[in-house]
Amino acid sequence: MLELAVFGINNNGLNTAVKVVILFLVVIWAALIFWTYADARRRLDDPMLIACATAASLFPFVGTIVYTIVRPPEFLDDVRLRELEMQTAELRMHSTGWELCPHCDHEVKSDYVRCPHCLRRVKDPCTGCGKPLEPHWQLCPYCETETAVAPPPAQTSRRRRRTSEAAAVDSPPAQ
């Protein structure tokens, strides 16, 4: 029986060794394709990107090396867990009386009128008792003094709202 000589090698032992090395490389290539697919599913959210990463790994060894260079540094589960931990920390911070400054995101207590970091006003003080009021409050809950805050306008179309705001800016203030 005539045996196929790989790379023109006629020695049976050497020919068998070359075939084993080729088989080994094909198995590693198939494993790298599977690994790229599995890793892309854990790191990427878009199915199209997963398919592209797997298709790139079909180029022997080079595609997988390129994928390992450009892949996201962390798993999707780790990203989601970190975001959940951040939300939990923010809720914990709010429950202990701390908030974030809307201007610089520095931590401020809920009874602060000014941010100690950026020195901007966070809340307005009540004219009756001086305690800080939330911007949307129409009445001080501590001393029942009415605030000068107008009730929020009814939802209108964006075009009408812009024209009414422009008219309010153009008109002189009432005295």
C-alpha positions in Angstrom: 0.0 0.0 0.0 1.3 3.4 -0.9 1.4 5.8 2.0 1.0 9.6 1.7 4.3 11.3 2.4 3.9 14.5 4.2 6.4 17.2 3.0 8.0 14.6 0.8 9.2 12.6 3.8 9.6 8.9 2.9 10.8 7.6 6.3 7.8 6.0 8.1 8.9 7.0 11.6 9.5 10.6 10.7 6.4 10.8 8.6 4.3 9.5 11.6 5.9 12.1 13.8 5.1 14.9 11.4 1.5 13.7 11.2 1.2 13.7 15.0 2.6 17.3 15.1 0.1 18.4 12.5 -2.8 16.7 14.3 -1.6 18.3 17.6 -1.6 21.8 15.9 -5.1 21.2 14.4 -6.4 20.1 17.8 -4.9 23.2 19.5 -6.3 25.4 16.7 -9.8 23.9 17.3 -9.4 24.4 21.0 -8.4 28.1 20.5 -11.5 28.6 18.3 -13.7 27.2 21.1 -11.8 29.2 23.8 -12.3 32.4 21.8 -16.0 31.8 21.4 -16.4 31.0 25.1 -14.3 33.9 26.3 -16.1 36.4 23.9 -19.5 35.2 25.3 -18.3 36.1 28.9 -16.8 39.5 27.9 -18.9 40.8 25.1 -22.6 41.7 25.1 -23.2 42.0 21.4 -23.8 38.7 19.5 -22.3 40.2 16.3 -19.1 41.0 18.1 -19.0 37.4 19.5 -19.4 36.1 16.0 -16.7 38.4 14.6 -14.3 37.3 17.3 -15.0 33.6 16.6 -14.6 34.2 12.9 -11.3 35.9 13.4 -10.1 33.0 15.4 -10.6 30.8 12.3 -7.3 32.3 11.0 -4.9 29.8 12.6 -3.5 31.2 15.8 -3.3 34.9 14.6 -7.0 35.5 15.0 -6.9 34.3 18.6 -3.8 36.4 19.4 -5.5 39.5 17.9 -8.6 38.8 20.0 -6.7 38.5 23.2 -5.1 41.9 22.5 -8.4 43.8 21.8 -10.8 42.0 24.1 -12.4 43.9 27.0 -10.3 43.6 30.2 -13.1 42.4 32.4 -16.0 39.9 32.3 -19.6 41.1 32.0 -20.5 39.6 35.3 -17.8 41.6 37.0 -19.0 44.8 35.4 -22.6 44.1 36.5 -21.4 43.2 40.0 -19.4 46.4 40.3 -22.3 48.5 39.1 -24.6 46.7 41.7 -22.1 47.4 44.4 -21.9 51.0 43.5 -25.7 51.3 43.6 -25.8 49.6 46.9 -23.1 52.0 48.3 -25.0 55.0 47.0 -28.2 53.7 48.7 -26.3 53.1 51.9 -24.9 56.6 51.7 -28.3 58.1 51.2 -29.7 56.1 54.1 -27.0 57.5 56.5 -27.8 61.1 55.5 -25.2 61.7 52.9 -25.8 62.9 49.3 -23.7 63.9 46.4 -23.2 67.5 45.4 -25.0 68.1 42.0 -22.1 70.2 40.9 -18.9 68.4 41.8 -20.2 64.9 43.1 -18.5 65.5 46.5 -20.2 63.9 49.5 -22.4 66.3 51.4 -24.7 65.8 54.4 -28.4 66.2 53.7 -28.6 69.2 56.1 -25.8 71.2 54.3 -26.8 74.4 52.5 -23.4 74.7 50.7 -21.0 72.1 49.4 -17.7 72.3 51.4 -15.7 71.2 48.4 -16.9 73.5 45.6 -18.6 76.1 47.8 -21.8 76.2 45.6 -25.2 76.3 47.1 -26.8 72.8 47.4 -30.1 73.8 49.0 -31.8 77.0 50.0 -32.4 77.8 53.7 -35.9 78.3 55.0 -36.7 82.0 55.6 -38.5 81.0 58.8 -36.2 78.5 60.6 -33.1 78.5 58.5 -33.1 74.7 57.9 -32.2 73.5 54.4 -35.1 72.9 52.0 -35.2 70.6 49.0 -35.6 72.5 45.8 -39.1 71.2 44.9 -40.6 71.8 48.4 -43.4 74.4 48.5 -43.6 74.4 52.3 -41.0 74.0 55.1 -41.8 70.8 56.9 -40.2 72.1 60.1 -41.9 75.5 60.6 -44.6 75.4 58.0 -43.3 78.5 56.2 -44.3 78.7 52.6 -41.5 78.9 50.2 -41.2 81.1 47.1 -40.9 78.0 44.8 -43.5 78.0 42.1 -45.2 74.7 41.5 -43.7 72.7 38.6 -45.4 73.6 35.2 -47.7 71.2 33.6 -46.1 69.1 30.9 -46.5 70.9 27.6 -44.9 70.4 24.2 -41.2 71.3 24.0 -41.9 74.1 21.4 -44.5 75.9 23.6 -42.3 75.5 26.6 -39.3 77.1 24.8 -41.4 80.0 23.6 -42.8 80.7 27.0 -39.3 80.5 28.5 -38.0 82.9 25.9 -40.9 85.3 26.6 -40.2 85.2 30.3 -36.5 86.0 29.7 -37.4 89.0 27.4 -40.0 90.5 29.8 -38.8 92.8 32.6 -39.1 91.3 36.2 -42.3 92.2 38.1 -41.8 94.5 41.0 
